[in-house]
Amino acid sequence: MRFEKVLVANRGEIALRVLRTCRDMGLATVAVYSDADADAPHVGFADEAVRLGPAPAAESYLNVEAILEAARRSGAEAVHPGYGFLAENAAFARACGEAGLVFVGPRPETIEAMGDKGAARRLMAERGVPVAPGYAGEDQSDARLCAEAEAIGFPVLVKATAGGGGKGMSIVRSADALPAALGQARRLARSAFGDDTLLVEKYVDSPRHVEVQILGDSHGHVVHCFERECSIQRRFQKIIEESPSPAVDDALRERLCTAGIAAGQALGYVGAGTVEFILDPDGRFYFLEVNTRLQVEHPVTELITGLDLVRLQIQVAQGAHLPPQDAIRRDGHAVECRLYAEDAAHDFLPATGTVVEWDVPDLPHVRVDAGVTAGSAVGIHYDPLLAKVITWGPTRGEANLRMVGALRRLGVQGLTTNRDFLLAVLRHPRYAEGALSTHFVPTHLADWRPSVDGASVADRAVAAALFDAIARADARPLMPALRAGFRNNPWRRAEAIYAVGDDVVRVDYAARRDGGWDAAVGEDDRVVRLVEREGTALTLDLAGRQRTFHVVVRGDHRFVRDLDGSSVLVAQPRFPDADAAEAEGGCAAPMPGRVVQVLVEAGQAVARGAALVVLEAMKMEHTLTAPEDGVVAAVRCAEGDVVDAGAVLVELEAAPGE
């Protein structure tokens, strides 16, 4: 089973993560890519790369034949699937074996056993692993699922048996809401996994999500690498993970990890996997599923144990023995934050755009696993995860403090991210206490909005104006020694006008004889002195307070950040054109996506809040609703259409008589 060349059948940060370990081990590497990822970092990092096909995942990263052909053409001897895409696809694992390739992961039979969550529940119950009451039988009719839900008792959890990552999952609290939830879960499951079989089980209110990392080798040995807490979630997807769990003492840890090993032994597990549990407020835990792959959050386990889980995966695939359980020890605390391109203030809608700045701080005990760099385009076709920031500390408090510092110093500009929201979670007093549950976000931060500090925005506007002035002076072909901001009429200052969201910020400035500037925003006048300028970094002394601003210019946009946050300033012409007419009423796409359902037709009367269109983007469904009562004047989309952000999908007009 020895091999020297590995193809990584994935993209983004996990592809880079696996490629780095392969390179460290001396293995030759092959990346694969879609047309959308031709310039992605993982492509350039690998020793060689093979194109799979067009941007849609079904035609590229989910195309088994294309991946096998890439392995054949490149001479790869093994395939590492990463996570997501085909990582838990038994048919793919089997096809790799049939093609003479080593699949770096569990056996196909194991993936099949755990890919069906219903069968997994039954197997775990037989082995004494606690499971929650539920139904995952062959009769998948709405009538049977509704009857089983009534018998279990509401609230219930509906989820795809083939699923993961929260896709095709919803909490249902009443019988009336169940049919719609079943329909949506089936659609999402079909789209994400090609299998719309559903599982209904008892939902535990205010649970924690705790999981156990296991490893198994081909010699029958299964070990655990302790537990992880993954309760901070949105849309049933984790955004902050840590190890150890603040809710788990030594006695509970022993029971959890013993159950995790029992699950692995029941499967004859080979490779890295995760046994997931829900933990109720009374300390009882119930089996959720086994993820037969590496987890997104695996770095927190690596930081507390010192293990390289990818290296162990590869060594196990080559027939090596795992270390004994007593050789696996933990030290300190680790936290991981997932940085997403999304708008946390608007129901975590995925965001698209271009990363205009990517600057990773070099800090002790801080690790950043990123799938982007400056210039990377983030589109609609894949999950919006940009990077993971992981910190270690001897205590939970120190690890969290390091995380706050790392996120504040991380330079990511050009598109909307959830960084400020992550900081809000980390700074919340209940989070600091370790009082976590999967309801943490809707309970404590449902109404979160990014804070806008007018003084900080004003300072960033001054930085942008002076950055522009210095750049113009540097580029001036005539009289290059003339100071930036010089005016031959000292009574008339230079002016810069920026739009910041819905506001307009005006900066008036003039050069001083001592080399500084007088700068005013509104009635706030201050003396500004340039301390240092290096690349995009501008250090200014603003009335006796030194601060460093990073300014990235793209066309008329100025992306400005400092330690307190960031602002996007759009330079405005001094004599703007007349305002364009506003678009007529209706619903527009909030992001690029594919139309899944059109729920209305021309001439139909609709009430405010009525569902009009279901849009799919970045593996999630979004229901667009009527902003007011009215009549559908026109439907400007059809099912299957791919639409741009801002595209008007349904036009509305006032109802007759209004």
Secondary structure, 3 states (H helix, E strand, C coil): CCCCEEEECCCHHHHHHHHHHHHHCCCEEEEEEEHHHCCCHHHHHCCEEEEEECCCHHHCCCCHHHHHHHHHHHCCCEEECCCCCCCCCHHHHHHHHHCCCEECCCCHHHHHHHHCHHHHHHHHHHCCCCECCEECCCCCCHHHHHHHHHHHCCCEEEEECCCCCCCCCEEECCCCCHHHHHHHHHHHHHHHHCCCCEEEEECCCCCEEEEEEEEECCCCCEEEEEEEEEEEEECCEEEEEEECCCCCCHHHHHHHHHHHHHHHHHHCCCEEEEEEEEECCCCCEEEEEEECCCCCCHHHHHHHHCCCHHHHHHHHHCCCCCCCHHHCCCCCEEEEEEEECEEHHHCCEECCEECCEEECCCCCCEEEEECCCCCCEECCCCCCEEEEEEEEECCHHHHHHHHHHHHHHCEEECCCCCHHHHHHHHCCHHHHHCCCCCCHHHHHCCCCCCCCCHHHHHHHHHHHHHHHHHHHHHHCCCCCCCCCCCCCCCCCCEEEEEEECCEEEEEEEEECCCCCEEEEECCEEEEEEEEEEECCEEEEEECCEEEEEEEEEECCEEEEEECCEEEEEEECCCCCCCCCCCCCCEEECCCCEEEEEECCCCCCEECCCCEEEEEEECCEEEEEECCCCEEEEEECCCCCCEECCCCEEEEEECCCCC
